[in-house]
């Protein structure tokens, strides 16, 4: 689904079970000049049944989306390729159902949520970029600095990332292009492209952006020999989302 060129009249669907939070978020969204209408729903099932998948953007709690009872909702949203802006609670992880991985275009922390943050996120989504709020990025970095068992090469036995592939993944998370990464590693650009392709294949990701999101989920951006990777600090850190495999 593509966002209409008239970005000042966006149709937004808001799905939140908590009535107080839903009322507050709805108020913020209605204050944004680029938002034309906001439809509110208590559940994903209700939203899908009411045609919310035709909206330009769907705003939902990451925790509610990941809940077992909402797996059908995740499948329904994924089938319609909606654009998702997920609200992440500080106490929760950033787990996203597999069916909606390619739908997520923004991750925003509930902490410090303001109309300005919403406006920045929607602006990036309209521009085809992936947005992560600064508060969430800082929290991820703090967690990445702590030793954790999950901060290991991810994947089924025999498919873990090699140290070189992890090194390339961290450079991708910093926003470096293949050419810049090649210069940093002092190898050929073709070599970097091959390593990025290996990373995408092993993480089962269609593009670099989703690979970084999955790396955050599984703690792959922790390097015990250096400072945590400055990943996703603010908006506009990544190139536009592509539906096909992208190693460039």
KOLKE-194663 format. One line per 5 residues: their letters; for each residue x, y, z of C-alpha. Coordinates in steps of 0.25 Angstrom, whole numbers, plus 5000, padded with zeros to 4 digits. Each point is the difference from the previous one (the first is absolute). Example, Ala and Ser with C-alpha at 12.3 -4.5 7.8 and 13.67 -1.06 7.14 Angstrom:
2
AS = 5049:4982:5031 ~ 5006:5014:4998
This chain:
248
XXXXX = 5000:5000:5000 ~ 5006:5014:4996 ~ 4997:5012:5008 ~ 4992:5010:4991 ~ 5007:5012:4995
XXXXX = 4991:5010:5008 ~ 5007:4998:5013 ~ 4992:5010:5007 ~ 4988:4992:5000 ~ 5005:4986:5005
XXXXX = 4990:4990:5006 ~ 5005:4994:5012 ~ 4994:4988:5008 ~ 5003:4999:5015 ~ 4999:4987:5007
XXXXX = 5002:5000:5015 ~ 4992:4992:5010 ~ 5003:5009:5012 ~ 4989:5011:4999 ~ 5009:5011:5007
XXXXX = 5012:4998:4991 ~ 4991:4999:4988 ~ 4993:5014:5003 ~ 5014:5006:5003 ~ 5006:4995:4987
XXXXX = 4988:5004:4992 ~ 5001:5014:5005 ~ 5015:5001:4996 ~ 4997:4994:4986 ~ 4989:5010:4997
XXXXX = 5009:5012:5003 ~ 5009:4996:4989 ~ 4998:5008:4987 ~ 5003:4989:4991 ~ 4989:4991:5006
XXXXX = 4987:5001:4994 ~ 4992:4990:5008 ~ 5002:4990:5011 ~ 4992:4987:5002 ~ 5000:4994:5014
XXXXX = 4999:4985:5003 ~ 5001:4992:5013 ~ 5005:4987:4993 ~ 5007:4996:4987 ~ 4989:4991:4996
XXXXX = 4990:5012:5001 ~ 5009:5009:4992 ~ 5002:4989:4989 ~ 4985:4997:4999 ~ 4997:5015:4999
XXXXX = 5010:5002:4988 ~ 5011:5007:5008 ~ 5010:4993:4991 ~ 4997:5010:4989 ~ 5005:5011:5009
XXXXX = 5014:5007:4996 ~ 5006:4996:5014 ~ 4996:4991:5012 ~ 5005:5004:5014 ~ 5000:4989:5010
XXXXX = 5007:4995:5013 ~ 5011:4990:4997 ~ 4996:4992:5012 ~ 4986:4999:4996 ~ 5004:4996:4986
XXXXX = 5010:4989:5005 ~ 4989:4994:5010 ~ 4996:4986:4996 ~ 4986:5004:4999 ~ 5003:5010:4989
XXXXX = 5008:4990:4991 ~ 4988:5001:4990 ~ 5001:5015:5000 ~ 5014:4999:4997 ~ 4997:4991:4988
XXXXX = 4989:5009:4995 ~ 5008:5013:5001 ~ 5012:4993:4993 ~ 4991:4994:4989 ~ 4996:5015:4997
XXXXX = 5014:5005:5001 ~ 4996:5012:5009 ~ 5010:5010:5005 ~ 5001:4998:5015 ~ 5005:5010:5010
XXXXX = 5002:4992:5013 ~ 5000:5005:5014 ~ 5010:4993:5009 ~ 4999:5000:5015 ~ 5013:5002:5008
XXXXX = 4998:4987:5007 ~ 4998:4992:4987 ~ 5009:4995:4990 ~ 4998:5003:4985 ~ 4995:4987:4996
XXXXX = 4992:5000:4987 ~ 4992:4989:4994 ~ 5006:4994:4988 ~ 4988:5003:4991 ~ 5002:5015:5002
XXXXX = 5015:5002:5000 ~ 4999:5006:4986 ~ 4989:5009:5004 ~ 5007:5007:5012 ~ 5005:5014:4996
XXXXX = 5001:5007:5013 ~ 5003:4996:5015 ~ 4997:5011:5010 ~ 5002:4999:5015 ~ 4988:5003:5009
XXXXX = 5010:5008:5009 ~ 5000:5014:4996 ~ 4989:4998:4989 ~ 4996:5014:4994 ~ 4993:5005:4988
XXXXX = 5014:5005:4995 ~ 5005:4985:5000 ~ 4988:4995:4993 ~ 5002:5011:4990 ~ 5014:4997:4998
XXXXX = 4997:4985:4998 ~ 4989:5002:4990 ~ 5009:5010:4992 ~ 5010:4989:4999 ~ 4990:4989:4996
XXXXX = 4994:5009:4990 ~ 5015:5002:4994 ~ 5002:4985:5000 ~ 5009:5000:5012 ~ 5000:4991:5012
XXXXX = 4999:5008:5013 ~ 5004:4996:5015 ~ 4998:5010:5011 ~ 5012:5005:5007 ~ 4995:4995:5013
XXXXX = 4998:4986:4995 ~ 5014:5001:4993 ~ 5007:5004:5013 ~ 4993:4989:5008 ~ 5004:4990:4990
XXXXX = 5015:5005:5001 ~ 4999:4999:5015 ~ 4995:4985:4999 ~ 5011:4997:4990 ~ 5010:5004:5010
XXXXX = 4997:4990:5010 ~ 5005:4985:4998 ~ 4988:4991:4996 ~ 4999:4986:4995 ~ 4992:5004:4988
XXXXX = 5011:5009:4995 ~ 5006:4989:4992 ~ 4999:4996:4985 ~ 4986:4998:4997 ~ 4993:4989:4992
XXXXX = 4998:4984:5000 ~ 5013:4992:5003 ~ 5010:5001:4989 ~ 4994:5013:4994 ~ 5006:5010:5010
XXXXX = 5007:5013:4995 ~ 5015:5000:4999 ~ 5008:5010:5007 ~ 5002:5007:4987 ~ 4985:5000:4996
XXXXX = 4997:5006:5014 ~ 5010:5011:4998 ~ 4994:5003:4987 ~ 4986:5000:5006 ~ 5005:5010:5011
XXXXX = 5005:5009:4989 ~ 4986:4999:4993 ~ 4994:5004:5013 ~ 5008:5012:5000 ~ 4995:5004:4987
XXXXX = 5012:4998:4991 ~ 4999:4996:4986 ~ 5007:4989:4993 ~ 5011:5009:4995 ~ 5002:5006:5014
XXXXX = 5000:4987:5007 ~ 5010:4995:4990 ~ 5009:5011:5003 ~ 4998:4998:5015 ~ 5004:4985:4999
XXXXX = 5010:5002:4989 ~ 4994:4990:4991 ~ 4993:5001:4986 ~ 4986:5005:4999 ~ 4996:4987:4993
XXXXX = 5005:4993:5013 ~ 4991:5009:5008 ~ 4988:4997:4991 ~ 5002:4985:5001 ~ 5001:5001:5015
XXXXX = 4987:5008:5001 ~ 4994:4990:4991 ~ 5004:4989:5010 ~ 4994:5008:5012 ~ 4987:5002:4993
XXXXX = 4999:4985:4996 ~ 5004:4995:5014 ~ 4990:5010:5007 ~ 4989:4997:4990 ~ 4999:5015:4997
XXXXX = 4996:5006:4987 ~ 5008:5013:5002 ~ 5010:5007:5009 ~ 4990:5008:5008 ~ 4993:4987:5005
XXXXX = 5013:4994:5002 ~ 5004:5011:5010 ~ 4986:4999:5007 ~ 5002:4985:5002 ~ 5014:5002:5005
XXXXX = 4995:5009:5010 ~ 4989:4990:5004 ~ 5011:4989:5002 ~ 5011:5008:5006 ~ 5009:4999:4989
XXXXX = 5006:5014:5000 ~ 5008:4998:5013 ~ 5015:4999:4998 ~ 5007:4997:5013 ~ 5013:5007:4994
XXXXX = 4994:5014:4998 ~ 4989:5009:5003 ~ 4986:4997:4996 ~ 4996:5003:4986 ~ 4993:5014:4998
XXXXX = 4989:4993:4993 ~ 4987:5007:4996 ~ 5003:5013:5008 ~ 4988:5009:4995 ~ 4993:5000:4987
XXXXX = 5005:4998:4986 ~ 5011:4990:5003 ~ 4996:4991:4989 ~ 4997:4999:4985 ~ 4986:4998:4995
XXXXX = 4993:4987:5003 ~ 5001:4990:4989 ~ 4991:4988:4998 ~ 5011:4992:4992 ~ 5013:4996:5005
XXX = 5010:5011:5001 ~ 5014:4999:5003 ~ 5005:5013:4994
